[in-house]
């Protein structure tokens, strides 16, 4: 018997959840980068820069990017000298990253793999740093993914997650909700010809745990020195923890 999971505001069984999320990202893959700029008014670039600074990739470090999407974080990590493995569960999203890597001349320099975050095909203690940006809320079992991050990191390795959060001010949250629910799906319909997928993405943000609760989940997976900081009044949060 399948357990029910949140697919946006709907309750679905776990098998349907995985298939539905996969369908969303196959649908939006080709317009993913364009929509990120539209939805965030370009702020996603600043958020990702902050994540990279938190990861601090450098020459000699092995970096694992899970749910790497179109490759923004991986490409930045490679430019700083890290040995990069870029993964995503969705082949269409991974193909977008590969196409961009061709344009940048990175294709032969980054390892690409279709990977389920809940069951990674990597040996224990394989990576120095690992991250996930705007992907953890789409995982069916977040606790399993966090445990996998802990397993594949080397002792002393660092985990970093960039994800949407909840605003610190009730009035700002109401304004942001009005924008999210009334504007973003319409943008998705106009730009990506897919209003329903962006309706889900907005709803999934609202269903994701508060930053404090997510930090507790990271600690439960075994990580130490867990912390988070919010950006832009809490639109997003960067979480981090260490495997000791």
ZAMARVO-204086 format. One record per atom (N, C-alpha, C, O): residue in three letters; atom name; x negated, y, z negated. Coordinates in steps of 0.05 Angstrom, whole numbers, always signed. Layout:
<rs>
R code site u v w
R ALA CA X Y Z
...
</rs>
This chain:
<rs>
R code site u v w
R UNK N -17 -24 +0
R UNK CA +0 +0 +0
R UNK C -18 +25 +0
R UNK O -37 +27 -16
R UNK N -11 +44 +17
R UNK CA -27 +68 +20
R UNK C -19 +89 -1
R UNK O +5 +91 -7
R UNK N -38 +103 -12
R UNK CA -33 +126 -29
R UNK C -25 +150 -12
R UNK O -34 +152 +11
R UNK N -9 +168 -23
R UNK CA -2 +192 -8
R UNK C -23 +214 -13
R UNK O -35 +216 -34
R UNK N -28 +230 +8
R UNK CA -47 +251 +7
R UNK C -34 +276 +19
R UNK O -15 +275 +34
R UNK N -46 +299 +12
R UNK CA -36 +324 +24
R UNK C -46 +328 +52
R UNK O -71 +328 +57
R UNK N -28 +331 +71
R UNK CA -35 +341 +97
R UNK C -22 +368 +100
R UNK O +1 +371 +108
R UNK N -37 +389 +92
R UNK CA -25 +415 +88
R UNK C -5 +413 +65
R UNK O -12 +404 +44
R UNK N +19 +422 +70
R UNK CA +40 +421 +49
R UNK C +56 +395 +50
R UNK O +74 +391 +34
R UNK N +50 +377 +69
R UNK CA +64 +352 +72
R UNK C +50 +330 +56
R UNK O +26 +331 +52
R UNK N +65 +311 +47
R UNK CA +54 +287 +35
R UNK C +55 +264 +55
R UNK O +77 +257 +66
R UNK N +32 +252 +61
R UNK CA +31 +231 +81
R UNK C +14 +208 +69
R UNK O -1 +213 +49
R UNK N +16 +184 +80
R UNK CA -2 +163 +71
R UNK C -30 +168 +81
R UNK O -35 +183 +99
R UNK N -49 +154 +68
R UNK CA -78 +160 +74
R UNK C -85 +154 +103
R UNK O -102 +168 +115
R UNK N -73 +133 +115
R UNK CA -79 +127 +143
R UNK C -69 +149 +161
R UNK O -83 +157 +180
R UNK N -45 +159 +155
R UNK CA -34 +181 +171
R UNK C -51 +207 +167
R UNK O -55 +222 +186
R UNK N -61 +211 +143
R UNK CA -77 +234 +137
R UNK C -102 +235 +154
R UNK O -108 +255 +167
R UNK N -116 +212 +155
R UNK CA -141 +211 +171
R UNK C -135 +216 +201
R UNK O -149 +231 +214
R UNK N -114 +203 +211
R UNK CA -107 +206 +239
R UNK C -98 +234 +246
R UNK O -105 +245 +267
R UNK N -83 +247 +227
R UNK CA -73 +274 +232
R UNK C -95 +294 +232
R UNK O -96 +312 +249
R UNK N -114 +292 +213
R UNK CA -136 +310 +211
R UNK C -154 +307 +237
R UNK O -163 +327 +248
R UNK N -158 +282 +245
R UNK CA -173 +278 +269
R UNK C -160 +291 +293
R UNK O -173 +302 +310
R UNK N -134 +289 +294
R UNK CA -119 +301 +316
R UNK C -122 +332 +317
R UNK O -124 +344 +338
R UNK N -121 +344 +293
R UNK CA -124 +373 +291
R UNK C -151 +381 +303
R UNK O -152 +400 +320
R UNK N -173 +368 +295
R UNK CA -199 +377 +304
R UNK C -205 +370 +333
R UNK O -220 +384 +347
R UNK N -193 +348 +343
R UNK CA -195 +343 +372
R UNK C -181 +365 +388
R UNK O -190 +373 +409
R UNK N -159 +374 +377
R UNK CA -143 +395 +391
R UNK C -157 +422 +391
R UNK O -156 +436 +411
R UNK N -170 +429 +369
R UNK CA -181 +456 +367
R UNK C -211 +458 +374
R UNK O -222 +480 +375
R UNK N -224 +435 +380
R UNK CA -253 +435 +384
R UNK C -263 +455 +403
R UNK O -282 +470 +397
R UNK N -251 +457 +427
R UNK CA -262 +475 +448
R UNK C -258 +505 +442
R UNK O -271 +521 +454
R UNK N -240 +511 +423
R UNK CA -236 +539 +416
R UNK C -244 +545 +387
R UNK O -238 +566 +376
R UNK N -258 +526 +375
R UNK CA -265 +527 +347
R UNK C -281 +553 +340
R UNK O -274 +567 +321
R UNK N -302 +558 +355
R UNK CA -319 +581 +349
R UNK C -305 +607 +354
R UNK O -307 +626 +338
R UNK N -290 +609 +375
R UNK CA -275 +633 +381
R UNK C -255 +639 +359
R UNK O -252 +662 +351
R UNK N -241 +618 +351
R UNK CA -221 +622 +330
R UNK C -233 +630 +303
R UNK O -221 +645 +288
R UNK N -257 +619 +297
R UNK CA -270 +627 +272
R UNK C -276 +657 +272
R UNK O -272 +670 +251
R UNK N -284 +668 +294
R UNK CA -288 +697 +295
R UNK C -262 +712 +292
R UNK O -261 +732 +277
R UNK N -241 +703 +305
R UNK CA -215 +717 +303
R UNK C -204 +715 +275
R UNK O -196 +735 +263
R UNK N -204 +691 +263
R UNK CA -191 +687 +237
R UNK C -206 +702 +215
R UNK O -193 +713 +197
R UNK N -232 +701 +215
R UNK CA -248 +713 +193
R UNK C -257 +741 +199
R UNK O -271 +754 +183
R UNK N -250 +752 +222
R UNK CA -259 +778 +231
R UNK C -290 +779 +232
R UNK O -302 +799 +226
R UNK N -302 +756 +238
R UNK CA -331 +754 +240
R UNK C -345 +748 +214
R UNK O -369 +744 +213
R UNK N -330 +748 +191
R UNK CA -343 +744 +165
R UNK C -355 +716 +162
R UNK O -373 +713 +145
R UNK N -346 +696 +177
R UNK CA -357 +669 +174
R UNK C -387 +669 +179
R UNK O -401 +652 +168
R UNK N -397 +687 +195
R UNK CA -426 +689 +200
R UNK C -441 +697 +175
R UNK O -462 +686 +169
R UNK N -430 +716 +160
R UNK CA -442 +724 +135
R UNK C -441 +702 +114
R UNK O -460 +697 +100
R UNK N -418 +688 +113
R UNK CA -415 +666 +94
R UNK C -435 +644 +100
R UNK O -447 +632 +81
R UNK N -439 +637 +125
R UNK CA -458 +616 +132
R UNK C -487 +624 +127
R UNK O -503 +608 +120
R UNK N -492 +650 +130
R UNK CA -519 +660 +124
R UNK C -525 +656 +94
R UNK O -547 +649 +86
R UNK N -505 +662 +78
R UNK CA -508 +658 +49
R UNK C -511 +628 +42
R UNK O -527 +622 +24
R UNK N -497 +611 +56
R UNK CA -500 +582 +51
R UNK C -529 +573 +58
R UNK O -541 +558 +43
R UNK N -539 +582 +81
R UNK CA -566 +574 +89
R UNK C -586 +584 +68
R UNK O -605 +570 +61
R UNK N -582 +608 +58
R UNK CA -601 +618 +38
R UNK C -599 +601 +12
R UNK O -620 +597 -1
R UNK N -576 +591 +6
R UNK CA -573 +574 -17
R UNK C -586 +547 -13
R UNK O -598 +535 -31
R UNK N -584 +536 +12
R UNK CA -597 +511 +18
R UNK C -627 +513 +19
R UNK O -641 +495 +12
R UNK N -636 +536 +29
R UNK CA -665 +542 +31
R UNK C -680 +520 +47
R UNK O -699 +509 +37
R UNK N -671 +514 +72
R UNK CA -685 +494 +88
R UNK C -712 +504 +96
R UNK O -716 +528 +100
R UNK N -731 +486 +99
R UNK CA -758 +494 +107
R UNK C -772 +469 +119
R UNK O -762 +447 +117
R UNK N -795 +474 +131
R UNK CA -810 +452 +143
R UNK C -816 +431 +122
R UNK O -825 +436 +100
R UNK N -812 +406 +130
R UNK CA -818 +383 +113
R UNK C -794 +373 +98
R UNK O -795 +351 +86
R UNK N -771 +387 +99
R UNK CA -747 +378 +85
R UNK C -728 +365 +105
R UNK O -725 +374 +128
R UNK N -715 +344 +96
R UNK CA -695 +330 +112
R UNK C -668 +340 +104
R UNK O -660 +337 +81
R UNK N -653 +351 +124
R UNK CA -627 +363 +118
R UNK C -605 +347 +131
R UNK O -606 +340 +155
R UNK N -584 +340 +115
R UNK CA -560 +327 +125
R UNK C -537 +346 +126
R UNK O -529 +357 +105
R UNK N -526 +351 +149
R UNK CA -502 +368 +153
R UNK C -478 +350 +158
R UNK O -477 +337 +179
R UNK N -460 +349 +140
R UNK CA -436 +332 +142
R UNK C -412 +349 +150
R UNK O -409 +372 +141
R UNK N -395 +338 +168
R UNK CA -373 +354 +180
R UNK C -385 +379 +193
R UNK O -375 +401 +189
R UNK N -407 +375 +207
R UNK CA -422 +398 +218
R UNK C -409 +413 +240
R UNK O -419 +434 +248
R UNK N -386 +403 +249
R UNK CA -371 +418 +269
R UNK C -387 +426 +293
R UNK O -399 +409 +306
R UNK N -386 +452 +299
R UNK CA -399 +461 +324
R UNK C -429 +468 +320
R UNK O -442 +477 +338
R UNK N -439 +462 +296
R UNK CA -468 +462 +292
R UNK C -480 +488 +281
R UNK O -505 +490 +279
R UNK N -464 +507 +272
R UNK CA -475 +533 +263
R UNK C -496 +529 +241
R UNK O -517 +541 +242
R UNK N -489 +513 +221
R UNK CA -507 +510 +198
R UNK C -532 +494 +206
R UNK O -554 +502 +199
R UNK N -528 +473 +221
R UNK CA -551 +457 +230
R UNK C -571 +472 +246
R UNK O -595 +470 +242
R UNK N -561 +489 +264
R UNK CA -579 +504 +281
R UNK C -596 +524 +265
R UNK O -619 +528 +270
R UNK N -583 +536 +245
R UNK CA -597 +554 +227
R UNK C -618 +540 +211
R UNK O -640 +549 +207
R UNK N -611 +516 +202
R UNK CA -630 +500 +186
R UNK C -654 +491 +203
R UNK O -677 +492 +194
R UNK N -649 +484 +228
R UNK CA -671 +476 +245
R UNK C -689 +499 +251
R UNK O -713 +496 +251
R UNK N -678 +523 +255
R UNK CA -694 +546 +260
R UNK C -712 +553 +237
R UNK O -733 +566 +241
R UNK N -705 +544 +213
R UNK CA -722 +548 +190
R UNK C -742 +525 +185
R UNK O -756 +525 +165
R UNK N -742 +506 +203
R UNK CA -762 +485 +202
R UNK C -754 +458 +192
R UNK O -770 +440 +191
R UNK N -729 +455 +183
R UNK CA -720 +430 +171
R UNK C -716 +408 +193
R UNK O -712 +414 +216
R UNK N -719 +383 +184
R UNK CA -712 +360 +201
R UNK C -682 +355 +197
R UNK O -674 +347 +176
R UNK N -666 +359 +218
R UNK CA -637 +361 +215
R UNK C -623 +337 +227
R UNK O -628 +328 +249
R UNK N -604 +327 +211
R UNK CA -584 +307 +220
R UNK C -557 +319 +219
R UNK O -547 +326 +197
R UNK N -544 +323 +242
R UNK CA -518 +336 +244
R UNK C -497 +314 +248
R UNK O -498 +299 +267
R UNK N -477 +312 +230
R UNK CA -456 +292 +232
R UNK C -429 +304 +232
R UNK O -424 +326 +221
R UNK N -410 +290 +244
R UNK CA -382 +297 +242
R UNK C -366 +272 +247
R UNK O -374 +254 +262
R UNK N -343 +270 +235
R UNK CA -326 +246 +239
R UNK C -311 +247 +266
R UNK O -302 +227 +276
R UNK N -309 +272 +277
R UNK CA -294 +276 +301
R UNK C -313 +278 +325
R UNK O -329 +297 +327
R UNK N -312 +260 +344
R UNK CA -330 +260 +367
R UNK C -327 +286 +384
R UNK O -347 +295 +396
R UNK N -303 +297 +386
R UNK CA -299 +321 +402
R UNK C -313 +345 +390
R UNK O -325 +361 +404
R UNK N -312 +347 +363
R UNK CA -327 +369 +350
R UNK C -357 +365 +354
R UNK O -372 +384 +359
R UNK N -366 +340 +351
R UNK CA -395 +335 +354
R UNK C -404 +341 +382
R UNK O -427 +350 +386
R UNK N -387 +336 +402
R UNK CA -394 +342 +430
R UNK C -397 +373 +434
R UNK O -414 +381 +449
R UNK N -381 +388 +420
R UNK CA -383 +417 +422
R UNK C -411 +425 +411
R UNK O -424 +442 +423
R UNK N -419 +413 +389
R UNK CA -446 +419 +378
R UNK C -468 +411 +397
R UNK O -487 +425 +401
R UNK N -465 +388 +410
R UNK CA -485 +379 +429
R UNK C -487 +398 +453
R UNK O -509 +404 +463
R UNK N -464 +407 +462
R UNK CA -464 +426 +485
R UNK C -479 +451 +478
R UNK O -494 +462 +494
R UNK N -474 +461 +453
R UNK CA -488 +485 +444
R UNK C -518 +480 +441
R UNK O -534 +497 +447
R UNK N -524 +456 +432
R UNK CA -553 +449 +429
R UNK C -567 +448 +455
R UNK O -591 +456 +457
R UNK N -553 +439 +476
R UNK CA -565 +440 +503
R UNK C -571 +468 +511
R UNK O -593 +474 +521
R UNK N -552 +486 +507
R UNK CA -556 +515 +514
R UNK C -580 +527 +498
R UNK O -594 +544 +509
R UNK N -583 +518 +473
R UNK CA -605 +530 +456
R UNK C -631 +515 +459
R UNK O -652 +524 +449
R UNK N -631 +492 +473
R UNK CA -655 +477 +476
R UNK C -661 +460 +451
R UNK O -684 +452 +446
R UNK N -640 +454 +435
R UNK CA -643 +439 +410
R UNK C -636 +409 +413
R UNK O -641 +394 +394
R UNK N -625 +400 +435
R UNK CA -613 +374 +436
R UNK C -632 +352 +428
R UNK O -623 +333 +414
R UNK N -656 +353 +436
R UNK CA -676 +332 +430
R UNK C -688 +336 +402
R UNK O -705 +319 +394
R UNK N -681 +357 +389
R UNK CA -695 +363 +364
R UNK C -677 +359 +339
R UNK O -686 +361 +317
R UNK N -652 +353 +344
R UNK CA -632 +348 +322
R UNK C -620 +320 +326
R UNK O -614 +312 +348
R UNK N -617 +306 +304
R UNK CA -604 +280 +304
R UNK C -574 +283 +302
R UNK O -564 +296 +283
R UNK N -559 +272 +320
R UNK CA -530 +274 +320
R UNK C -518 +246 +314
R UNK O -528 +226 +324
R UNK N -496 +246 +298
R UNK CA -483 +220 +292
R UNK C -454 +225 +284
R UNK O -448 +243 +269
R UNK N -437 +207 +294
R UNK CA -409 +206 +284
R UNK C -409 +192 +258
R UNK O -416 +169 +256
R UNK N -401 +206 +236
R UNK CA -403 +196 +209
R UNK C -378 +203 +193
R UNK O -369 +226 +194
R UNK N -368 +184 +178
R UNK CA -346 +188 +159
R UNK C -359 +196 +132
R UNK O -376 +181 +122
R UNK N -352 +220 +122
R UNK CA -364 +230 +97
R UNK C -360 +211 +74
R UNK O -375 +212 +54
R UNK N -339 +195 +75
R UNK CA -332 +177 +53
R UNK C -349 +151 +53
R UNK O -349 +136 +34
R UNK N -362 +146 +75
R UNK CA -378 +122 +78
R UNK C -401 +127 +98
R UNK O -399 +120 +121
R UNK N -422 +139 +88
R UNK CA -444 +148 +105
R UNK C -463 +124 +110
R UNK O -469 +109 +92
R UNK N -472 +122 +135
R UNK CA -490 +100 +143
R UNK C -520 +106 +138
R UNK O -537 +99 +154
R UNK N -525 +118 +115
R UNK CA -553 +126 +109
R UNK C -562 +112 +83
R UNK O -545 +106 +66
R UNK N -587 +105 +82
R UNK CA -598 +92 +58
R UNK C -597 +111 +34
R UNK O -596 +136 +37
R UNK N -598 +100 +10
R UNK CA -600 +116 -14
R UNK C -625 +133 -13
R UNK O -645 +125 -1
R UNK N -623 +157 -25
R UNK CA -647 +174 -28
R UNK C -660 +181 -2
R UNK O -685 +180 +1
R UNK N -644 +189 +18
R UNK CA -655 +194 +45
R UNK C -660 +223 +51
R UNK O -677 +229 +68
R UNK N -646 +242 +38
R UNK CA -647 +270 +46
R UNK C -655 +288 +23
R UNK O -650 +282 -1
R UNK N -669 +310 +30
R UNK CA -677 +329 +10
R UNK C -655 +349 +3
R UNK O -652 +358 -20
R UNK N -640 +357 +23
R UNK CA -617 +375 +20
R UNK C -594 +365 +37
R UNK O -598 +353 +58
R UNK N -570 +372 +28
R UNK CA -546 +363 +43
R UNK C -524 +384 +39
R UNK O -522 +397 +18
R UNK N -509 +388 +60
R UNK CA -488 +409 +59
R UNK C -464 +402 +75
R UNK O -464 +385 +93
R UNK N -442 +416 +69
R UNK CA -417 +414 +84
R UNK C -404 +441 +83
R UNK O -400 +453 +62
R UNK N -396 +452 +106
R UNK CA -384 +478 +108
R UNK C -356 +476 +120
R UNK O -353 +467 +143
R UNK N -336 +484 +105
R UNK CA -308 +484 +113
R UNK C -299 +456 +123
R UNK O -282 +454 +141
R UNK N -309 +436 +110
R UNK CA -301 +409 +118
R UNK C -291 +392 +95
R UNK O -275 +374 +99
R UNK N -299 +398 +70
R UNK CA -292 +380 +48
R UNK C -262 +379 +43
R UNK O -252 +358 +34
R UNK N -248 +401 +48
R UNK CA -219 +400 +42
R UNK C -204 +383 +62
R UNK O -181 +376 +57
R UNK N -217 +375 +84
R UNK CA -203 +358 +104
R UNK C -209 +328 +99
R UNK O -198 +311 +113
R UNK N -226 +322 +80
R UNK CA -233 +294 +74
R UNK C -210 +281 +59
R UNK O -198 +293 +41
R UNK N -204 +256 +66
R UNK CA -181 +243 +53
R UNK C -187 +238 +23
R UNK O -170 +244 +6
R UNK N -210 +228 +17
R UNK CA -218 +224 -11
R UNK C -243 +240 -18
R UNK O -265 +231 -12
R UNK N -239 +263 -29
R UNK CA -262 +282 -34
R UNK C -281 +269 -54
R UNK O -305 +273 -51
R UNK N -271 +255 -74
R UNK CA -289 +243 -94
R UNK C -308 +223 -81
R UNK O -331 +221 -89
R UNK N -298 +208 -62
R UNK CA -316 +189 -48
R UNK C -337 +203 -33
R UNK O -361 +194 -33
R UNK N -330 +225 -19
R UNK CA -350 +240 -4
R UNK C -371 +251 -22
R UNK O -395 +250 -16
R UNK N -363 +262 -45
R UNK CA -382 +274 -64
R UNK C -401 +252 -74
R UNK O -425 +257 -78
R UNK N -391 +229 -80
R UNK CA -408 +207 -89
R UNK C -428 +199 -68
R UNK O -450 +191 -74
R UNK N -419 +200 -42
R UNK CA -437 +193 -20
R UNK C -459 +214 -18
R UNK O -483 +207 -12
R UNK N -452 +239 -21
R UNK CA -473 +260 -20
R UNK C -494 +254 -42
R UNK O -518 +256 -37
R UNK N -484 +247 -66
R UNK CA -503 +242 -88
R UNK C -521 +218 -81
R UNK O -545 +218 -86
R UNK N -509 +197 -70
R UNK CA -524 +173 -64
R UNK C -546 +178 -44
R UNK O -568 +168 -47
R UNK N -540 +192 -22
R UNK CA -560 +195 +0
R UNK C -581 +216 -6
R UNK O -602 +217 +8
R UNK N -577 +233 -26
R UNK CA -597 +253 -33
R UNK C -619 +240 -49
R UNK O -614 +222 -65
R UNK N -644 +250 -45
R UNK CA -666 +242 -61
R UNK C -664 +254 -89
R UNK O -651 +275 -92
R UNK N -676 +241 -109
R UNK CA -677 +255 -135
R UNK C -691 +282 -132
R UNK O -712 +285 -120
R UNK N -678 +302 -144
R UNK CA -688 +330 -140
R UNK C -675 +343 -116
R UNK O -681 +366 -110
R UNK N -658 +328 -101
R UNK CA -645 +339 -78
R UNK C -621 +357 -85
R UNK O -610 +356 -107
R UNK N -615 +375 -66
R UNK CA -594 +395 -71
R UNK C -570 +392 -53
R UNK O -574 +387 -29
R UNK N -546 +394 -64
R UNK CA -521 +394 -49
R UNK C -509 +422 -49
R UNK O -508 +435 -70
R UNK N -500 +431 -25
R UNK CA -487 +457 -23
R UNK C -462 +454 -6
R UNK O -462 +441 +14
R UNK N -440 +466 -16
R UNK CA -415 +466 -2
R UNK C -404 +494 +1
R UNK O -401 +508 -19
R UNK N -397 +501 +25
R UNK CA -383 +526 +31
R UNK C -354 +520 +38
R UNK O -349 +504 +56
R UNK N -335 +531 +22
R UNK CA -307 +525 +27
R UNK C -290 +548 +19
R UNK O -297 +565 +3
R UNK N -266 +550 +31
R UNK CA -247 +570 +23
R UNK C -239 +566 -6
R UNK O -240 +544 -16
R UNK N -232 +588 -19
R UNK CA -225 +587 -47
R UNK C -200 +604 -52
R UNK O -184 +608 -35
R UNK N -198 +613 -77
R UNK CA -175 +629 -85
R UNK C -184 +657 -94
R UNK O -204 +659 -109
R UNK N -170 +677 -85
R UNK CA -179 +705 -91
R UNK C -176 +711 -121
R UNK O -159 +700 -135
R UNK N -193 +729 -130
R UNK CA -194 +736 -158
R UNK C -171 +755 -167
R UNK O -165 +757 -190
R UNK N -158 +768 -148
R UNK CA -138 +788 -153
R UNK C -111 +779 -141
R UNK O -110 +771 -118
R UNK N -90 +780 -157
R UNK CA -64 +770 -148
R UNK C -53 +786 -124
R UNK O -42 +774 -106
R UNK N -57 +812 -125
R UNK CA -47 +828 -103
R UNK C -62 +822 -77
R UNK O -50 +819 -56
R UNK N -89 +819 -79
R UNK CA -105 +812 -56
R UNK C -97 +785 -45
R UNK O -97 +780 -21
R UNK N -91 +766 -64
R UNK CA -83 +739 -55
R UNK C -57 +741 -39
R UNK O -54 +727 -19
R UNK N -38 +757 -48
R UNK CA -13 +760 -34
R UNK C -17 +771 -6
R UNK O -5 +763 +13
R UNK N -34 +791 -4
R UNK CA -40 +804 +22
R UNK C -54 +783 +40
R UNK O -47 +780 +64
R UNK N -73 +768 +29
R UNK CA -87 +748 +44
R UNK C -68 +725 +53
R UNK O -70 +716 +76
R UNK N -50 +717 +35
R UNK CA -30 +697 +42
R UNK C -13 +706 +65
R UNK O -7 +691 +84
R UNK N -4 +732 +64
R UNK CA +13 +742 +85
R UNK C -2 +742 +112
R UNK O +10 +735 +133
R UNK N -27 +749 +112
R UNK CA -43 +748 +136
R UNK C -46 +719 +146
R UNK O -43 +714 +169
R UNK N -53 +702 +127
R UNK CA -59 +674 +134
R UNK C -34 +660 +147
R UNK O -37 +647 +168
R UNK N -11 +663 +134
R UNK CA +12 +648 +143
R UNK C +27 +661 +166
R UNK O +40 +648 +182
R UNK N +24 +687 +168
R UNK CA +39 +701 +189
R UNK C +22 +707 +214
R UNK O +33 +709 +236
R UNK N -4 +709 +211
R UNK CA -21 +718 +234
R UNK C -37 +694 +245
R UNK O -38 +690 +269
R UNK N -51 +679 +227
R UNK CA -69 +659 +237
R UNK C -56 +638 +254
R UNK O -67 +632 +276
R UNK N -33 +626 +247
R UNK CA -21 +606 +265
R UNK C -14 +619 +292
R UNK O -16 +605 +313
R UNK N -5 +644 +292
R UNK CA +2 +657 +317
R UNK C -23 +661 +334
R UNK O -22 +658 +359
R UNK N -45 +668 +321
R UNK CA -70 +670 +336
R UNK C -78 +643 +348
R UNK O -87 +641 +370
R UNK N -74 +622 +332
R UNK CA -80 +595 +342
R UNK C -63 +588 +366
R UNK O -73 +575 +385
R UNK N -38 +597 +366
R UNK CA -21 +592 +389
R UNK C -30 +608 +413
R UNK O -30 +597 +436
R UNK N -38 +633 +409
R UNK CA -46 +650 +431
R UNK C -73 +643 +442
R UNK O -77 +644 +467
R UNK N -93 +637 +425
R UNK CA -120 +633 +433
R UNK C -126 +604 +440
R UNK O -139 +598 +460
R UNK N -116 +586 +423
R UNK CA -123 +558 +426
R UNK C -99 +541 +436
R UNK O -101 +517 +439
R UNK N -77 +555 +441
R UNK CA -52 +541 +450
R UNK C -44 +519 +430
R UNK O -34 +498 +438
R UNK N -48 +524 +404
R UNK CA -42 +504 +384
R UNK C -35 +517 +357
R UNK O -52 +520 +340
R UNK N -11 +526 +354
R UNK CA -2 +539 +330
R UNK C -1 +519 +307
R UNK O -7 +526 +284
R UNK N +8 +495 +312
R UNK CA +12 +475 +290
R UNK C -14 +468 +276
R UNK O -14 +465 +252
R UNK N -35 +465 +291
R UNK CA -61 +458 +278
R UNK C -70 +479 +259
R UNK O -81 +474 +238
R UNK N -67 +504 +267
R UNK CA -75 +526 +250
R UNK C -56 +531 +227
R UNK O -64 +541 +206
R UNK N -31 +523 +230
R UNK CA -13 +523 +207
R UNK C -23 +503 +186
R UNK O -23 +509 +162
R UNK N -32 +479 +195
R UNK CA -43 +460 +177
R UNK C -68 +471 +163
R UNK O -71 +468 +139
R UNK N -86 +483 +178
R UNK CA -111 +493 +167
R UNK C -106 +514 +145
R UNK O -120 +514 +125
R UNK N -87 +531 +150
R UNK CA -79 +551 +129
R UNK C -68 +537 +105
R UNK O -76 +543 +82
R UNK N -51 +518 +109
R UNK CA -39 +503 +86
R UNK C -60 +488 +71
R UNK O -59 +486 +46
R UNK N -79 +476 +85
R UNK CA -100 +460 +71
R UNK C -117 +478 +53
R UNK O -127 +468 +33
R UNK N -121 +503 +60
R UNK CA -135 +521 +43
R UNK C -121 +525 +17
R UNK O -133 +526 -5
R UNK N -94 +528 +18
R UNK CA -78 +533 -6
R UNK C -77 +509 -24
R UNK O -74 +511 -48
R UNK N -80 +485 -12
R UNK CA -78 +461 -28
R UNK C -105 +453 -40
R UNK O -107 +435 -57
R UNK N -127 +466 -31
R UNK CA -153 +458 -41
R UNK C -156 +468 -70
R UNK O -146 +489 -77
R UNK N -170 +453 -87
R UNK CA -173 +460 -115
R UNK C -186 +487 -119
R UNK O -202 +497 -103
R UNK N -180 +500 -142
R UNK CA -193 +524 -150
R UNK C -223 +519 -153
R UNK O -231 +496 -158
R UNK N -239 +540 -151
R UNK CA -268 +536 -152
R UNK C -277 +522 -178
R UNK O -295 +505 -177
R UNK N -265 +529 -200
R UNK CA -273 +516 -226
R UNK C -266 +486 -225
R UNK O -282 +470 -235
R UNK N -244 +479 -214
R UNK CA -236 +451 -212
R UNK C -254 +435 -193
R UNK O -261 +412 -198
R UNK N -261 +447 -171
R UNK CA -278 +434 -152
R UNK C -306 +430 -164
R UNK O -319 +410 -159
R UNK N -316 +450 -179
R UNK CA -341 +447 -192
R UNK C -341 +423 -211
R UNK O -361 +409 -213
R UNK N -319 +419 -225
R UNK CA -316 +396 -243
R UNK C -318 +370 -227
R UNK O -329 +350 -237
R UNK N -306 +369 -203
R UNK CA -308 +346 -186
R UNK C -337 +340 -178
R UNK O -345 +317 -177
R UNK N -352 +360 -172
R UNK CA -380 +357 -164
R UNK C -395 +346 -188
R UNK O -412 +328 -185
R UNK N -390 +356 -212
R UNK CA -403 +345 -236
R UNK C -396 +316 -240
R UNK O -413 +300 -248
R UNK N -370 +309 -235
R UNK CA -361 +281 -239
R UNK C -376 +262 -220
R UNK O -378 +238 -227
R UNK N -385 +272 -198
R UNK CA -399 +255 -179
R UNK C -428 +250 -188
R UNK O -442 +234 -175
R UNK N -437 +264 -209
R UNK CA -463 +259 -220
R UNK C -482 +283 -218
R UNK O -504 +282 -229
R UNK N -474 +304 -204
R UNK CA -492 +327 -200
R UNK C -496 +343 -225
R UNK O -478 +345 -242
R UNK N -520 +354 -228
R UNK CA -527 +371 -251
R UNK C -531 +400 -241
R UNK O -533 +405 -217
R UNK N -531 +418 -261
R UNK CA -536 +446 -255
R UNK C -516 +456 -234
R UNK O -523 +472 -217
R UNK N -491 +447 -236
R UNK CA -470 +455 -217
R UNK C -462 +484 -222
R UNK O -458 +493 -244
R UNK N -460 +499 -200
R UNK CA -452 +527 -202
R UNK C -437 +534 -177
R UNK O -438 +520 -157
R UNK N -424 +557 -178
R UNK CA -411 +568 -154
R UNK C -411 +598 -155
R UNK O -412 +610 -177
R UNK N -410 +610 -132
R UNK CA -406 +639 -131
R UNK C -386 +645 -108
R UNK O -387 +633 -87
R UNK N -369 +664 -114
R UNK CA -349 +672 -94
R UNK C -358 +696 -78
R UNK O -373 +713 -87
R UNK N -350 +696 -52
R UNK CA -356 +718 -34
R UNK C -330 +731 -25
R UNK O -310 +718 -23
R UNK N -332 +757 -20
R UNK CA -309 +772 -10
R UNK C -285 +768 -28
R UNK O -263 +760 -18
R UNK N -289 +773 -53
R UNK CA -267 +772 -73
R UNK C -256 +744 -77
R UNK O -234 +741 -89
R UNK N -269 +724 -67
R UNK CA -260 +696 -71
R UNK C -247 +683 -47
R UNK O -235 +662 -49
R UNK N -249 +696 -24
R UNK CA -239 +683 +1
R UNK C -253 +656 +4
R UNK O -241 +636 +12
R UNK N -279 +656 +0
R UNK CA -294 +631 +1
R UNK C -312 +629 -24
R UNK O -316 +649 -39
R UNK N -321 +605 -29
R UNK CA -340 +600 -51
R UNK C -362 +582 -42
R UNK O -358 +564 -26
R UNK N -387 +587 -51
R UNK CA -409 +569 -46
R UNK C -415 +554 -72
R UNK O -423 +566 -92
R UNK N -412 +528 -70
R UNK CA -418 +510 -93
R UNK C -445 +496 -89
R UNK O -453 +491 -66
R UNK N -459 +491 -111
R UNK CA -484 +476 -108
R UNK C -488 +459 -133
R UNK O -477 +464 -154
R UNK N -504 +438 -129
R UNK CA -511 +420 -151
R UNK C -536 +405 -144
R UNK O -543 +403 -120
R UNK N -549 +393 -164
R UNK CA -574 +379 -160
R UNK C -572 +350 -168
R UNK O -558 +344 -188
R UNK N -586 +333 -154
R UNK CA -588 +305 -162
R UNK C -614 +303 -179
R UNK O -636 +307 -169
R UNK N -611 +296 -204
R UNK CA -634 +295 -222
R UNK C -638 +266 -232
R UNK O -657 +261 -247
</rs>
